[in-house]
Amino acid sequence: MEAGLSRGAVAAISASPDGMNPAVLQVAELRVVNPSGGSKPRYRMELSDGVVGPKSLLVGLLAAPSHHLVDDGKIRRGTVIRLLEYYAHTVRNRRIFIFVNFEILQTDCAMIGYREGIAENCGESHSAPQGIEAGLVRKNVAEINAQNLDCSDKQEFVVVKAAITFLNQENFCYAACPLVVNGRQCLMEVTSNGEGWWHCHNCNQTFVTCDYSYRILVQLQDSTGMTYAPGSQQVGEDIFGRTAKELYLMKCEKQERAQFDSIVQGVLFREFLFKLKVESGAINDKKFPKFNIVKAERVNPSTESRCLLREINKLLQKNSGSAVAHRPFAGYGMGFSCYDATFSCDPWDLGSRTGSISN
């Protein structure tokens, strides 16, 4: 169902610090800004109120305490929020907004009213990595397998697009501790005493029932190679769309093996974006890369098309030796541009996009 945006809110907020508060707005674009001086990357967010026209976007920076919402995929392009608190600063006669506090009303929503390609300065639109890819580098399987770990004692996060070509179906989960403390579930493996009771050595408590948590091993494969990576509870839910307990009961207690097999077959050979934690492992003093899946997300064809166009842009720029921003690009007619490939202006100049500031 289409959310009701606060039409006119962008103009009101741009015109006055008091603006319209609170306002229901939609995330039109989200991109990573890498400031100079070694500071941590920040997220630049463009908010729409559904009104189409010049200066129709409210552009600012997401406050640091909310960065995890982007990393977790809770804020992405299309997300509808209720903006509760923001700050406005004037820099070089331009208003810069910091989005401090808001309520997420709807994570996934089709764009409302906003039309791509409305850019007062350059007549172009752009797409930036969001959600699972925000702030991370995408690599292929061959690249992560060849990771240089000579000096890598610290962990690294990368994104890989690959198909699941194998996963363990027999021991896909384990009996887990159901105790929840301060909003976090223990999930440590519990043991049965054979009389229907389950004991958690971590919590030193005994329970009449247990929960179940994913412990899956996934074979990831793309055109460059294959590798294996384990995944835990959240990853299993991302892949199967069901909890480990639901699948366990389906397979082992209800004996609905046909339905279980259908769910498993439904994810095999399907492409996902995987956020991987890469660490250094060693056997007999020989180092090798060790991977753990942190998050998984099904590939969105529309987003992938945009990624492909960005890569084509980069190749065109590299081969031509000139700045793509100053010459025509084939993607313009399709609603895409070289903006991400060649961000020639100051990344902190938030006025470089239409509707971002009020002079």
Secondary structure, 3 states (H helix, E strand, C coil): CCCCCCCCHHHHHHHCCCCCCCEEEEEEEEEEECCCCCCCCEEEEEEECCCCCCCCEEEEEECHHHHHHHHCCCCCCCCEEEEEEEEEEEECCEEEEEEEEEEEEECCCCCCCCCCCCCCCCCCCCCCCCHHHCCCEEECHHHHHCCCCCCCCCCEEEEEEEEEEEECCCCCEEEECCCEECCEECCCECEECCCCCEEECCCCEEECCCEEEECEEEEEEECCEEEEEEECHHHHHHHHCCCHHHHHHHHHHCCCHHHHHHHHHHHCCCEEEEEEEEEEEEECCEEEEEEEEEEEEECCHHHHHHHHHHHHHHHHHHHHCCCHHHCCCHHHHHCCCCCCCCCCCCCCCHHHCCCCCCC
